[in-house]
Amino acid sequence: RAGRDTDAVAAYQKAIELNKRFAASWLGLADIYCRQARSKDAIKMFQRALNINPNDHRVWNNLGLTFLKVNAFEEAAQSFSKASELDNGFGW
């Protein structure tokens, strides 16, 4: 799996070089970094995706989950609140 992740990271980075405004590339990196327990890097990628599309409740939720992994509870709560605000049927 490590080799495939390395290839995927390279592909996402190349995609970002070509189009920094394509949120899916940032999300792909965030997903890989989460799997690799690189939570702080994942947080940065989720935040980049949200700079492009701040209204995606799923990204806010994933950001909140990742904040929990680094014990950033206030930021997690804010992220979950934003996710819930954007999608009334989401979450709790």
Protein Blocks (a to p, Z undefined) as FASTA:
>chain_A
ZZmmmmmmmmmmmmmmmomklmklmmmmmmmmmmnopmklmmmmmmmmmmmmmmbmklmm
mmmmmmmmnopaklmmmmmmmmmmmmmkgoZZ
